[in-house]
Amino acid sequence: PLGVQTYFDAITSLIRTCRCDAIILVDAGVDSLVIGDEEGLGTYAEDFLTLLAAIKSDLPIFLQCIGLGTEAGIAIDDFLVNLSIHRKNNAYMGCFDWLKSDLGVSLYLDAVANCVPQNTSIHSLLAAAISAEYGAKCPEPLKHRGLDDGDILVHPMMTLAFWFDARRVMSG
């Protein structure tokens, strides 16, 4: 069942099993940063449940948001407003790019290429952007959903990874 306590129990089990000294949450999309007045809100429920559960632990909690523009309903302008708010709250820690030449990114691309179902929208768009696609080009796996080239804009800002102190994000 969905709920903060259920998520916290799962996170606590992972912390114990893996002997973690920090938690890094990765949001593929940027809806974990919504504040509620955006044009669209994406699929934020699970993101917020995970954030609320993670900040109950005593460990440092970091949030990485990647995929700007991949999540339906989250406008880039809304993200930029929210980024400014999180900068003011000292929650923003910086940004870097997911590069195809990095081993971890290469493994990610391999996983996306071999995943089932193949039509994962955010990851298909991220993979296309990492592979230097640009423009109104629908990734092949998404064409199975009935999408076409004019429906999606792939751009290099999708590959930027924005880092935040998760506790400050949730307290801001």
Backbone torsions as a table, in degrees:
resi	resn	phi	psi	omega
1	PRO	NA	146.6	176.9
2	LEU	-72.5	140.3	176.9
3	GLY	165.1	150.4	-177.7
4	VAL	-59.0	-43.3	-177.9
5	GLN	-64.8	-40.9	177.8
6	THR	-61.3	-45.3	178.3
7	TYR	-65.0	-42.1	179.8
8	PHE	-61.8	-42.7	178.0
9	ASP	-60.0	-41.8	179.3
10	ALA	-66.0	-43.5	179.4
11	ILE	-64.5	-42.6	179.2
12	THR	-60.7	-40.1	177.7
13	SER	-63.3	-43.2	177.3
14	LEU	-63.8	-42.5	179.5
15	ILE	-59.1	-46.8	179.8
16	ARG	-64.0	-48.1	-176.4
17	THR	-65.3	-43.1	-175.2
18	CYS	-94.9	-3.1	-178.5
19	ARG	52.3	52.9	-177.3
20	CYS	-71.6	147.8	172.5
21	ASP	-115.7	0.8	174.6
22	ALA	-162.9	161.7	176.9
23	ILE	-122.4	130.6	174.2
24	ILE	-116.6	116.2	176.9
25	LEU	-98.0	133.6	179.9
26	VAL	-115.6	121.1	177.8
27	ASP	-102.6	109.5	173.9
28	ALA	-82.8	100.1	-166.6
29	GLY	119.2	179.3	-178.7
30	VAL	-128.2	20.9	-175.2
31	ASP	-75.1	-9.3	175.9
32	SER	-71.7	-7.7	179.3
33	LEU	-102.1	2.3	-177.2
34	VAL	-63.9	148.9	177.7
35	ILE	-115.2	-3.6	172.0
36	GLY	110.8	-12.8	-178.9
37	ASP	-109.5	16.2	-179.1
38	GLU	-73.0	163.5	176.7
39	GLU	-60.7	-39.9	176.6
40	GLY	-139.9	155.5	-173.6
41	LEU	-113.1	-3.4	178.0
42	GLY	65.5	-149.4	-178.7
43	THR	-118.0	72.9	-169.3
44	TYR	-88.8	-14.8	-172.0
45	ALA	-56.5	-52.0	-179.1
46	GLU	-65.8	-34.6	177.6
47	ASP	-61.9	-46.4	-179.2
48	PHE	-67.6	-39.7	176.8
49	LEU	-59.6	-43.7	179.9
50	THR	-65.7	-44.9	178.0
51	LEU	-60.7	-47.1	179.9
52	LEU	-62.4	-38.9	178.9
53	ALA	-70.1	-43.4	-176.6
54	ALA	-64.8	-39.7	-177.2
55	ILE	-72.0	-8.9	173.7
56	LYS	-74.5	-17.9	179.5
57	SER	-78.2	168.3	178.9
58	ASP	-90.0	-2.0	-175.4
59	LEU	-83.3	157.4	169.8
60	PRO	-63.2	137.5	-177.5
61	ILE	-122.6	122.7	179.2
62	PHE	-116.0	146.4	179.0
63	LEU	-121.2	125.1	174.0
64	GLN	-110.9	126.2	177.3
65	CYS	-113.4	122.5	178.7
66	ILE	-130.3	151.5	177.1
67	GLY	101.0	33.8	177.5
68	LEU	-56.4	119.5	-179.5
69	GLY	94.4	1.4	-179.9
70	THR	-92.9	-21.2	-174.2
71	GLU	-93.8	122.5	-179.9
72	ALA	-58.5	131.3	175.4
73	GLY	95.9	-17.7	179.7
74	ILE	-95.8	105.4	-179.7
75	ALA	-75.7	144.0	179.3
76	ILE	-59.6	-39.3	178.1
77	ASP	-59.2	-42.1	178.2
78	ASP	-63.1	-41.6	177.8
79	PHE	-60.1	-43.6	-178.1
80	LEU	-64.2	-38.2	174.9
81	VAL	-61.7	-46.5	-179.4
82	ASN	-65.2	-37.8	177.1
83	LEU	-60.8	-41.6	177.7
84	SER	-61.5	-41.6	178.1
85	ILE	-62.0	-45.1	-178.9
86	HIS	-69.7	-27.9	173.3
87	ARG	-66.2	-42.9	179.4
88	LYS	-62.8	-34.9	-179.5
89	ASN	-84.3	5.6	-177.4
90	ASN	58.6	29.0	176.8
91	ALA	-88.9	-27.8	-177.6
92	TYR	-75.3	131.3	-176.1
93	MET	-113.7	-12.4	179.7
94	GLY	136.1	-174.9	-172.5
95	CYS	-147.6	147.0	170.0
96	PHE	-145.5	170.4	-175.6
97	ASP	-104.7	139.1	171.9
98	TRP	-80.1	112.5	-177.5
99	LEU	-103.5	138.8	-178.8
100	LYS	-58.1	-29.0	-177.5
101	SER	-75.8	-15.0	178.6
102	ASP	-74.4	137.3	-177.2
103	LEU	-57.3	-47.6	-179.3
104	GLY	-60.7	-39.3	178.9
105	VAL	-69.4	-39.3	177.0
106	SER	-60.7	-43.0	177.4
107	LEU	-65.3	-38.3	176.6
108	TYR	-60.5	-47.6	179.4
109	LEU	-59.6	-39.7	177.7
110	ASP	-63.9	-42.3	178.6
111	ALA	-63.3	-43.7	179.5
112	VAL	-63.3	-41.2	-179.3
113	ALA	-64.2	-26.1	-176.2
114	ASN	-109.7	10.6	-176.4
115	CYS	-80.6	156.8	174.9
116	VAL	-128.6	123.1	4.5
117	PRO	-77.2	154.8	-177.4
118	GLN	-78.3	-9.9	-172.8
119	ASN	-98.5	32.0	176.5
120	THR	-67.5	114.9	-169.3
121	SER	-66.9	-52.9	-176.3
122	ILE	-62.3	-45.8	-177.4
123	HIS	-70.3	-33.2	175.2
124	SER	-64.6	-40.5	178.5
125	LEU	-69.1	-41.8	176.7
126	LEU	-60.1	-45.8	179.9
127	ALA	-60.5	-41.3	178.4
128	ALA	-64.2	-43.6	-179.5
129	ALA	-67.1	-41.7	177.7
130	ILE	-61.5	-34.0	-180.0
131	SER	-84.5	14.3	174.2
132	ALA	70.5	24.1	171.4
133	GLU	-72.6	152.2	177.2
134	TYR	-152.3	142.5	173.0
135	GLY	106.1	-165.9	-177.8
136	ALA	-80.8	68.8	-178.2
137	LYS	-123.0	115.5	178.7
138	CYS	-82.8	124.0	176.0
139	PRO	-58.1	141.2	-176.5
140	GLU	-47.9	-46.2	-178.5
141	PRO	-59.8	-28.6	-178.0
142	LEU	-80.7	-14.6	177.2
143	LYS	-67.0	-22.6	176.0
144	HIS	-69.0	-17.5	176.9
145	ARG	-89.4	-0.3	-179.7
146	GLY	92.4	6.5	176.6
147	LEU	-82.9	156.8	-179.7
148	ASP	-137.2	178.7	-173.8
149	ASP	-56.7	-33.9	-179.0
150	GLY	-78.3	-8.3	-173.2
151	ASP	-86.0	-19.2	-170.7
152	ILE	-136.2	140.3	173.9
153	LEU	-110.9	115.0	175.9
154	VAL	-92.6	132.5	-178.3
155	HIS	-147.9	159.8	-174.9
156	PRO	-67.6	-19.5	178.4
157	MET	-68.8	-15.0	176.5
158	MET	-62.8	-27.5	-174.4
159	THR	-89.4	-0.2	179.1
160	LEU	-78.1	132.3	179.0
161	ALA	-105.2	112.0	-179.5
162	PHE	-94.8	129.7	-176.5
163	TRP	-108.3	139.8	-178.0
164	PHE	-139.1	153.2	166.6
165	ASP	-80.3	112.4	-172.3
166	ALA	-62.6	-36.7	179.4
167	ARG	-63.4	-41.1	179.8
168	ARG	-69.2	-35.6	176.4
169	VAL	-59.5	-46.2	-176.1
170	MET	-75.5	-21.0	179.9
171	SER	-93.9	-11.3	-176.9
172	GLY	-79.5	NA	NA
